[in-house]
Amino acid sequence: MKLDEAILDAVKNCNKWSGGATITKDNNTDNYYAIPSTWLNDVSYTGPKNIVLTINDPVEVVGSEDLTDYTDKDLLKYINDEFIPCLVDAMEWNQVNNMDLAGL
């Protein structure tokens, strides 16, 4: 699944899943997965454990807890146009700062 689809799945299910939703990435296939966050602590979970993002509430991504007024198409557009660019910026900022801190 693509990143935007995994984020959409996580947003739609994070309130239903215990511990919210976590998006993981399989580095071998570049596929992303939205899973219940508690699965990562389950010894029987054998899926990818490379955490990209954890979502506990839809408001964290789309600014609203009530998704009934939004179609999947609307949500995907927002995720692609607004959320993913901010996520990428935050990840790049974190990498730069970690590199700077590592050199101290």
N, CA, C and O atoms as CSV, one atom per row, in Angstrom:
chain,resi,resn,atom,element,x,y,z
A,1,MET,N,N,0.852,-1.162,0.000
A,1,MET,CA,C,0.000,0.000,0.000
A,1,MET,C,C,0.903,1.231,0.000
A,1,MET,O,O,1.989,1.207,0.579
A,2,LYS,N,N,0.463,2.284,-0.636
A,2,LYS,CA,C,1.208,3.542,-0.663
A,2,LYS,C,C,1.043,4.269,0.669
A,2,LYS,O,O,0.124,3.985,1.437
A,3,LEU,N,N,1.948,5.212,0.927
A,3,LEU,CA,C,1.925,5.939,2.194
A,3,LEU,C,C,0.602,6.651,2.424
A,3,LEU,O,O,0.057,6.594,3.527
A,4,ASP,N,N,0.073,7.323,1.404
A,4,ASP,CA,C,-1.187,8.053,1.603
A,4,ASP,C,C,-2.341,7.117,1.934
A,4,ASP,O,O,-3.213,7.462,2.732
A,5,GLU,N,N,-2.350,5.934,1.323
A,5,GLU,CA,C,-3.403,4.961,1.611
A,5,GLU,C,C,-3.280,4.419,3.031
A,5,GLU,O,O,-4.286,4.199,3.706
A,6,ALA,N,N,-2.047,4.204,3.483
A,6,ALA,CA,C,-1.830,3.735,4.855
A,6,ALA,C,C,-2.251,4.794,5.867
A,6,ALA,O,O,-2.842,4.472,6.897
A,7,ILE,N,N,-1.947,6.061,5.573
A,7,ILE,CA,C,-2.371,7.146,6.465
A,7,ILE,C,C,-3.890,7.219,6.518
A,7,ILE,O,O,-4.464,7.376,7.596
A,8,LEU,N,N,-4.549,7.106,5.366
A,8,LEU,CA,C,-6.020,7.118,5.335
A,8,LEU,C,C,-6.577,5.973,6.168
A,8,LEU,O,O,-7.502,6.179,6.954
A,9,ASP,N,N,-6.036,4.780,6.013
A,9,ASP,CA,C,-6.484,3.625,6.779
A,9,ASP,C,C,-6.287,3.864,8.279
A,9,ASP,O,O,-7.151,3.529,9.090
A,10,ALA,N,N,-5.150,4.441,8.630
A,10,ALA,CA,C,-4.874,4.719,10.043
A,10,ALA,C,C,-5.834,5.760,10.609
A,10,ALA,O,O,-6.338,5.607,11.721
A,11,VAL,N,N,-6.085,6.815,9.842
A,11,VAL,CA,C,-7.000,7.876,10.290
A,11,VAL,C,C,-8.404,7.309,10.511
A,11,VAL,O,O,-9.070,7.648,11.489
A,12,LYS,N,N,-8.840,6.455,9.608
A,12,LYS,CA,C,-10.197,5.906,9.701
A,12,LYS,C,C,-10.339,4.880,10.827
A,12,LYS,O,O,-11.451,4.623,11.286
A,13,ASN,N,N,-9.229,4.291,11.275
A,13,ASN,CA,C,-9.317,3.214,12.256
A,13,ASN,C,C,-8.670,3.506,13.606
A,13,ASN,O,O,-8.837,2.720,14.539
A,14,CYS,N,N,-7.944,4.601,13.738
A,14,CYS,CA,C,-7.178,4.823,14.964
A,14,CYS,C,C,-8.044,4.870,16.216
A,14,CYS,O,O,-7.598,4.452,17.285
A,15,ASN,N,N,-9.271,5.370,16.108
A,15,ASN,CA,C,-10.155,5.399,17.274
A,15,ASN,C,C,-10.741,4.032,17.601
A,15,ASN,O,O,-11.202,3.801,18.718
A,16,LYS,N,N,-10.723,3.131,16.633
A,16,LYS,CA,C,-11.262,1.785,16.839
A,16,LYS,C,C,-10.211,0.825,17.379
A,16,LYS,O,O,-10.535,-0.148,18.060
A,17,TRP,N,N,-8.956,1.108,17.072
A,17,TRP,CA,C,-7.874,0.206,17.429
A,17,TRP,C,C,-7.276,0.579,18.771
A,17,TRP,O,O,-7.007,1.751,19.033
A,18,SER,N,N,-7.069,-0.406,19.617
A,18,SER,CA,C,-6.461,-0.173,20.920
A,18,SER,C,C,-5.050,0.388,20.732
A,18,SER,O,O,-4.236,-0.178,20.003
A,19,GLY,N,N,-4.780,1.496,21.393
A,19,GLY,CA,C,-3.464,2.114,21.289
A,19,GLY,C,C,-3.274,2.976,20.062
A,19,GLY,O,O,-2.166,3.448,19.805
A,20,GLY,N,N,-4.343,3.195,19.290
A,20,GLY,CA,C,-4.239,3.998,18.074
A,20,GLY,C,C,-3.693,3.193,16.910
A,20,GLY,O,O,-3.687,1.962,16.941
A,21,ALA,N,N,-3.239,3.890,15.892
A,21,ALA,CA,C,-2.731,3.246,14.688
A,21,ALA,C,C,-1.268,3.607,14.481
A,21,ALA,O,O,-0.846,4.730,14.755
A,22,THR,N,N,-0.516,2.654,14.001
A,22,THR,CA,C,0.879,2.887,13.661
A,22,THR,C,C,1.073,2.529,12.198
A,22,THR,O,O,0.565,1.516,11.716
A,23,ILE,N,N,1.814,3.375,11.502
A,23,ILE,CA,C,2.143,3.099,10.111
A,23,ILE,C,C,3.572,2.584,10.083
A,23,ILE,O,O,4.495,3.227,10.585
A,24,THR,N,N,3.732,1.420,9.490
A,24,THR,CA,C,5.052,0.826,9.362
A,24,THR,C,C,5.416,0.719,7.887
A,24,THR,O,O,4.554,0.772,7.010
A,25,LYS,N,N,6.708,0.569,7.638
A,25,LYS,CA,C,7.195,0.444,6.270
A,25,LYS,C,C,8.022,-0.822,6.135
A,25,LYS,O,O,8.876,-1.121,6.971
A,26,ASP,N,N,7.755,-1.552,5.078
A,26,ASP,CA,C,8.562,-2.713,4.724
A,26,ASP,C,C,9.649,-2.220,3.778
A,26,ASP,O,O,9.365,-1.896,2.625
A,27,ASN,N,N,10.872,-2.162,4.244
A,27,ASN,CA,C,11.962,-1.623,3.429
A,27,ASN,C,C,12.301,-2.492,2.227
A,27,ASN,O,O,12.915,-2.014,1.273
A,28,ASN,N,N,11.908,-3.765,2.259
A,28,ASN,CA,C,12.182,-4.646,1.123
A,28,ASN,C,C,11.252,-4.381,-0.053
A,28,ASN,O,O,11.635,-4.562,-1.209
A,29,THR,N,N,10.027,-3.951,0.245
A,29,THR,CA,C,9.037,-3.750,-0.823
A,29,THR,C,C,8.609,-2.293,-0.962
A,29,THR,O,O,7.921,-1.945,-1.921
A,30,ASP,N,N,9.000,-1.441,-0.027
A,30,ASP,CA,C,8.561,-0.045,0.035
A,30,ASP,C,C,7.055,0.093,0.203
A,30,ASP,O,O,6.477,1.114,-0.169
A,31,ASN,N,N,6.419,-0.929,0.760
A,31,ASN,CA,C,4.996,-0.865,1.082
A,31,ASN,C,C,4.830,-0.363,2.514
A,31,ASN,O,O,5.667,-0.602,3.384
A,32,TYR,N,N,3.728,0.337,2.721
A,32,TYR,CA,C,3.372,0.857,4.041
A,32,TYR,C,C,2.139,0.125,4.549
A,32,TYR,O,O,1.294,-0.315,3.770
A,33,TYR,N,N,2.050,0.001,5.871
A,33,TYR,CA,C,0.931,-0.704,6.489
A,33,TYR,C,C,0.412,0.098,7.676
A,33,TYR,O,O,1.196,0.633,8.461
A,34,ALA,N,N,-0.894,0.180,7.805
A,34,ALA,CA,C,-1.522,0.750,8.994
A,34,ALA,C,C,-1.953,-0.425,9.857
A,34,ALA,O,O,-2.713,-1.289,9.420
A,35,ILE,N,N,-1.457,-0.444,11.084
A,35,ILE,CA,C,-1.763,-1.546,11.991
A,35,ILE,C,C,-2.148,-0.978,13.357
A,35,ILE,O,O,-1.772,0.148,13.685
A,36,PRO,N,N,-2.895,-1.746,14.155
A,36,PRO,CA,C,-3.119,-1.316,15.533
A,36,PRO,C,C,-1.780,-1.212,16.254
A,36,PRO,O,O,-0.949,-2.116,16.153
A,37,SER,N,N,-1.568,-0.135,16.968
A,37,SER,CA,C,-0.277,0.095,17.635
A,37,SER,C,C,0.111,-1.035,18.577
A,37,SER,O,O,1.295,-1.332,18.734
A,38,THR,N,N,-0.869,-1.664,19.201
A,38,THR,CA,C,-0.563,-2.732,20.161
A,38,THR,C,C,0.056,-3.955,19.493
A,38,THR,O,O,0.699,-4.757,20.171
A,39,TRP,N,N,-0.116,-4.120,18.195
A,39,TRP,CA,C,0.471,-5.267,17.505
A,39,TRP,C,C,1.990,-5.277,17.622
A,39,TRP,O,O,2.603,-6.344,17.649
A,40,LEU,N,N,2.600,-4.098,17.692
A,40,LEU,CA,C,4.060,-4.042,17.744
A,40,LEU,C,C,4.625,-4.692,19.004
A,40,LEU,O,O,5.784,-5.106,19.029
A,41,ASN,N,N,3.801,-4.780,20.048
A,41,ASN,CA,C,4.229,-5.410,21.301
A,41,ASN,C,C,3.840,-6.874,21.386
A,41,ASN,O,O,4.164,-7.547,22.364
A,42,ASP,N,N,3.154,-7.371,20.380
A,42,ASP,CA,C,2.694,-8.759,20.362
A,42,ASP,C,C,3.782,-9.633,19.745
A,42,ASP,O,O,4.214,-9.387,18.618
A,43,VAL,N,N,4.225,-10.649,20.476
A,43,VAL,CA,C,5.311,-11.507,19.984
A,43,VAL,C,C,4.923,-12.273,18.724
A,43,VAL,O,O,5.795,-12.732,17.987
A,44,SER,N,N,3.624,-12.415,18.472
A,44,SER,CA,C,3.198,-13.145,17.279
A,44,SER,C,C,3.194,-12.268,16.017
A,44,SER,O,O,3.028,-12.786,14.913
A,45,TYR,N,N,3.375,-10.948,16.170
A,45,TYR,CA,C,3.397,-10.050,15.017
A,45,TYR,C,C,4.709,-10.212,14.262
A,45,TYR,O,O,5.790,-10.057,14.830
A,46,THR,N,N,4.600,-10.525,12.975
A,46,THR,CA,C,5.794,-10.766,12.166
A,46,THR,C,C,5.933,-9.767,11.020
A,46,THR,O,O,6.807,-9.923,10.167
A,47,GLY,N,N,5.094,-8.760,10.994
A,47,GLY,CA,C,5.143,-7.758,9.937
A,47,GLY,C,C,6.270,-6.758,10.163
A,47,GLY,O,O,7.028,-6.870,11.126
A,48,PRO,N,N,6.371,-5.785,9.270
A,48,PRO,CA,C,7.434,-4.789,9.387
A,48,PRO,C,C,7.302,-3.967,10.671
A,48,PRO,O,O,6.200,-3.645,11.116
A,49,LYS,N,N,8.441,-3.644,11.241
A,49,LYS,CA,C,8.453,-2.892,12.498
A,49,LYS,C,C,9.121,-1.537,12.351
A,49,LYS,O,O,9.407,-0.880,13.351
A,50,ASN,N,N,9.372,-1.111,11.130
A,50,ASN,CA,C,9.953,0.206,10.890
A,50,ASN,C,C,8.851,1.249,11.001
A,50,ASN,O,O,8.076,1.442,10.065
A,51,ILE,N,N,8.780,1.917,12.142
A,51,ILE,CA,C,7.690,2.848,12.416
A,51,ILE,C,C,7.908,4.158,11.666
A,51,ILE,O,O,8.971,4.773,11.748
A,52,VAL,N,N,6.880,4.565,10.938
A,52,VAL,CA,C,6.900,5.832,10.224
A,52,VAL,C,C,6.141,6.885,11.021
A,52,VAL,O,O,6.572,8.033,11.121
A,53,LEU,N,N,5.005,6.481,11.588
A,53,LEU,CA,C,4.109,7.441,12.215
A,53,LEU,C,C,3.119,6.701,13.101
A,53,LEU,O,O,2.703,5.586,12.787
A,54,THR,N,N,2.747,7.326,14.206
A,54,THR,CA,C,1.683,6.812,15.062
A,54,THR,C,C,0.583,7.863,15.111
A,54,THR,O,O,0.847,9.049,15.305
A,55,ILE,N,N,-0.653,7.411,14.931
A,55,ILE,CA,C,-1.817,8.305,14.949
A,55,ILE,C,C,-2.775,7.813,16.023
A,55,ILE,O,O,-3.256,6.681,15.967
A,56,ASN,N,N,-3.047,8.668,16.995
A,56,ASN,CA,C,-3.959,8.312,18.074
A,56,ASN,C,C,-5.359,8.868,17.884
A,56,ASN,O,O,-6.315,8.382,18.489
A,57,ASP,N,N,-5.479,9.889,17.042
A,57,ASP,CA,C,-6.762,10.555,16.842
A,57,ASP,C,C,-6.772,11.185,15.452
A,57,ASP,O,O,-5.761,11.753,15.039
A,58,PRO,N,N,-7.886,11.102,14.717
A,58,PRO,CA,C,-7.932,11.693,13.378
A,58,PRO,C,C,-7.585,13.174,13.352
A,58,PRO,O,O,-7.073,13.676,12.350
A,59,VAL,N,N,-7.860,13.875,14.447
A,59,VAL,CA,C,-7.596,15.310,14.495
A,59,VAL,C,C,-6.104,15.603,14.296
A,59,VAL,O,O,-5.747,16.690,13.842
A,60,GLU,N,N,-5.248,14.664,14.625
A,60,GLU,CA,C,-3.808,14.835,14.446
A,60,GLU,C,C,-3.428,14.984,12.978
A,60,GLU,O,O,-2.413,15.601,12.652
A,61,VAL,N,N,-4.236,14.423,12.105
A,61,VAL,CA,C,-3.925,14.442,10.670
A,61,VAL,C,C,-4.833,15.400,9.913
A,61,VAL,O,O,-4.354,16.238,9.149
A,62,VAL,N,N,-6.132,15.281,10.119
A,62,VAL,CA,C,-7.078,16.047,9.304
A,62,VAL,C,C,-7.768,17.179,10.049
A,62,VAL,O,O,-8.574,17.903,9.463
A,63,GLY,N,N,-7.467,17.343,11.328
A,63,GLY,CA,C,-8.025,18.463,12.072
A,63,GLY,C,C,-9.453,18.273,12.534
A,63,GLY,O,O,-10.074,19.215,13.027
A,64,SER,N,N,-9.985,17.068,12.382
A,64,SER,CA,C,-11.364,16.808,12.793
A,64,SER,C,C,-11.478,15.368,13.274
A,64,SER,O,O,-10.858,14.462,12.719
A,65,GLU,N,N,-12.280,15.175,14.312
A,65,GLU,CA,C,-12.542,13.815,14.773
A,65,GLU,C,C,-13.698,13.181,14.016
A,65,GLU,O,O,-13.788,11.957,13.921
A,66,ASP,N,N,-14.575,14.008,13.480
A,66,ASP,CA,C,-15.749,13.522,12.761
A,66,ASP,C,C,-15.429,13.482,11.263
A,66,ASP,O,O,-15.343,14.521,10.607
A,67,LEU,N,N,-15.258,12.289,10.744
A,67,LEU,CA,C,-14.887,12.124,9.338
A,67,LEU,C,C,-16.085,11.894,8.429
A,67,LEU,O,O,-15.915,11.656,7.234
A,68,THR,N,N,-17.296,11.961,8.979
A,68,THR,CA,C,-18.485,11.635,8.186
A,68,THR,C,C,-18.724,12.610,7.046
A,68,THR,O,O,-19.369,12.251,6.061
A,69,ASP,N,N,-18.222,13.829,7.153
A,69,ASP,CA,C,-18.437,14.822,6.094
A,69,ASP,C,C,-17.403,14.738,4.978
A,69,ASP,O,O,-17.477,15.493,4.008
A,70,TYR,N,N,-16.445,13.833,5.103
A,70,TYR,CA,C,-15.364,13.735,4.136
A,70,TYR,C,C,-15.412,12.415,3.377
A,70,TYR,O,O,-15.643,11.356,3.961
A,71,THR,N,N,-15.194,12.492,2.082
A,71,THR,CA,C,-15.056,11.271,1.288
A,71,THR,C,C,-13.600,10.822,1.370
A,71,THR,O,O,-12.722,11.595,1.755
A,72,ASP,N,N,-13.354,9.574,1.005
A,72,ASP,CA,C,-11.972,9.091,0.970
A,72,ASP,C,C,-11.144,9.932,-0.002
A,72,ASP,O,O,-9.969,10.202,0.248
A,73,LYS,N,N,-11.757,10.341,-1.103
A,73,LYS,CA,C,-11.060,11.163,-2.097
A,73,LYS,C,C,-10.638,12.502,-1.488
A,73,LYS,O,O,-9.518,12.963,-1.706
A,74,ASP,N,N,-11.553,13.130,-0.716
A,74,ASP,CA,C,-11.237,14.396,-0.041
A,74,ASP,C,C,-10.094,14.211,0.959
A,74,ASP,O,O,-9.173,15.024,1.024
A,75,LEU,N,N,-10.169,13.134,1.732
A,75,LEU,CA,C,-9.145,12.878,2.735
A,75,LEU,C,C,-7.790,12.600,2.085
A,75,LEU,O,O,-6.764,13.093,2.552
A,76,LEU,N,N,-7.786,11.816,1.013
A,76,LEU,CA,C,-6.531,11.532,0.309
A,76,LEU,C,C,-5.916,12.803,-0.270
A,76,LEU,O,O,-4.699,12.981,-0.239
A,77,LYS,N,N,-6.762,13.682,-0.797
A,77,LYS,CA,C,-6.257,14.945,-1.336
A,77,LYS,C,C,-5.597,15.757,-0.224
A,77,LYS,O,O,-4.497,16.281,-0.405
A,78,TYR,N,N,-6.259,15.862,0.915
A,78,TYR,CA,C,-5.688,16.608,2.035
A,78,TYR,C,C,-4.383,15.955,2.521
A,78,TYR,O,O,-3.388,16.635,2.771
A,79,ILE,N,N,-4.415,14.645,2.644
A,79,ILE,CA,C,-3.223,13.921,3.103
A,79,ILE,C,C,-2.047,14.182,2.166
A,79,ILE,O,O,-0.933,14.434,2.624
A,80,ASN,N,N,-2.288,14.123,0.858
A,80,ASN,CA,C,-1.213,14.325,-0.122
A,80,ASN,C,C,-0.771,15.776,-0.243
A,80,ASN,O,O,0.418,16.061,-0.381
A,81,ASP,N,N,-1.730,16.688,-0.192
A,81,ASP,CA,C,-1.405,18.103,-0.405
A,81,ASP,C,C,-0.894,18.810,0.844
A,81,ASP,O,O,-0.075,19.724,0.749
A,82,GLU,N,N,-1.369,18.396,2.009
A,82,GLU,CA,C,-1.055,19.124,3.239
A,82,GLU,C,C,-0.244,18.308,4.247
A,82,GLU,O,O,0.769,18.782,4.761
A,83,PHE,N,N,-0.686,17.092,4.526
A,83,PHE,CA,C,-0.087,16.346,5.631
A,83,PHE,C,C,1.269,15.744,5.272
A,83,PHE,O,O,2.232,15.915,6.019
A,84,ILE,N,N,1.361,15.049,4.151
A,84,ILE,CA,C,2.625,14.394,3.796
A,84,ILE,C,C,3.759,15.403,3.623
A,84,ILE,O,O,4.860,15.141,4.108
A,85,PRO,N,N,3.551,16.546,2.956
A,85,PRO,CA,C,4.655,17.518,2.892
A,85,PRO,C,C,5.137,17.974,4.277
A,85,PRO,O,O,6.337,18.152,4.483
A,86,CYS,N,N,4.219,18.163,5.215
A,86,CYS,CA,C,4.611,18.542,6.576
A,86,CYS,C,C,5.360,17.400,7.260
A,86,CYS,O,O,6.323,17.631,7.992
A,87,LEU,N,N,4.916,16.184,7.020
A,87,LEU,CA,C,5.578,15.006,7.588
A,87,LEU,C,C,7.005,14.896,7.056
A,87,LEU,O,O,7.937,14.640,7.818
A,88,VAL,N,N,7.172,15.088,5.761
A,88,VAL,CA,C,8.502,15.021,5.152
A,88,VAL,C,C,9.404,16.113,5.718
A,88,VAL,O,O,10.564,15.858,6.040
A,89,ASP,N,N,8.874,17.325,5.838
A,89,ASP,CA,C,9.652,18.422,6.420
A,89,ASP,C,C,10.095,18.085,7.850
A,89,ASP,O,O,11.242,18.333,8.223
A,90,ALA,N,N,9.195,17.527,8.634
A,90,ALA,CA,C,9.520,17.178,10.019
A,90,ALA,C,C,10.578,16.081,10.067
A,90,ALA,O,O,11.477,16.122,10.907
A,91,MET,N,N,10.474,15.106,9.174
A,91,MET,CA,C,11.459,14.023,9.148
A,91,MET,C,C,12.830,14.556,8.731
A,91,MET,O,O,13.848,14.155,9.294
A,92,GLU,N,N,12.859,15.453,7.751
A,92,GLU,CA,C,14.128,16.036,7.316
A,92,GLU,C,C,14.741,16.882,8.425
A,92,GLU,O,O,15.950,16.827,8.651
A,93,TRP,N,N,13.920,17.659,9.115
A,93,TRP,CA,C,14.401,18.471,10.227
A,93,TRP,C,C,15.011,17.579,11.299
A,93,TRP,O,O,16.073,17.880,11.843
A,94,ASN,N,N,14.326,16.478,11.595
A,94,ASN,CA,C,14.806,15.556,12.613
A,94,ASN,C,C,16.142,14.940,12.205
A,94,ASN,O,O,17.040,14.806,13.037
A,95,GLN,N,N,16.280,14.567,10.944
A,95,GLN,CA,C,17.535,13.981,10.474
A,95,GLN,C,C,18.677,14.981,10.580
A,95,GLN,O,O,19.772,14.631,11.019
A,96,VAL,N,N,18.431,16.208,10.186
A,96,VAL,CA,C,19.470,17.231,10.248
A,96,VAL,C,C,19.891,17.468,11.691
A,96,VAL,O,O,21.081,17.538,11.995
A,97,ASN,N,N,18.919,17.587,12.565
A,97,ASN,CA,C,19.239,17.847,13.963
A,97,ASN,C,C,19.911,16.665,14.632
A,97,ASN,O,O,20.784,16.857,15.479
A,98,ASN,N,N,19.534,15.467,14.281
A,98,ASN,CA,C,20.204,14.291,14.842
A,98,ASN,C,C,21.651,14.227,14.368
A,98,ASN,O,O,22.540,13.856,15.135
A,99,MET,N,N,21.896,14.592,13.089
A,99,MET,CA,C,23.259,14.592,12.589
A,99,MET,C,C,24.074,15.660,13.311
A,99,MET,O,O,25.226,15.419,13.674
A,100,ASP,N,N,23.499,16.819,13.520
A,100,ASP,CA,C,24.203,17.884,14.223
A,100,ASP,C,C,24.525,17.464,15.656
A,100,ASP,O,O,25.625,17.709,16.150
A,101,LEU,N,N,23.568,16.837,16.309
A,101,LEU,CA,C,23.773,16.421,17.685
A,101,LEU,C,C,24.789,15.295,17.770
A,101,LEU,O,O,25.550,15.219,18.734
A,102,ALA,N,N,24.809,14.428,16.779
A,102,ALA,CA,C,25.732,13.302,16.782
A,102,ALA,C,C,27.171,13.780,16.676
A,102,ALA,O,O,28.085,13.099,17.140
A,103,GLY,N,N,27.383,14.949,16.068
A,103,GLY,CA,C,28.736,15.452,15.901
A,103,GLY,C,C,29.288,16.153,17.136
A,103,GLY,O,O,30.467,16.505,17.171
A,104,LEU,N,N,28.458,16.355,18.137
A,104,LEU,CA,C,28.936,17.068,19.339
A,104,LEU,C,C,29.742,16.169,20.245
A,104,LEU,O,O,30.215,16.611,21.292
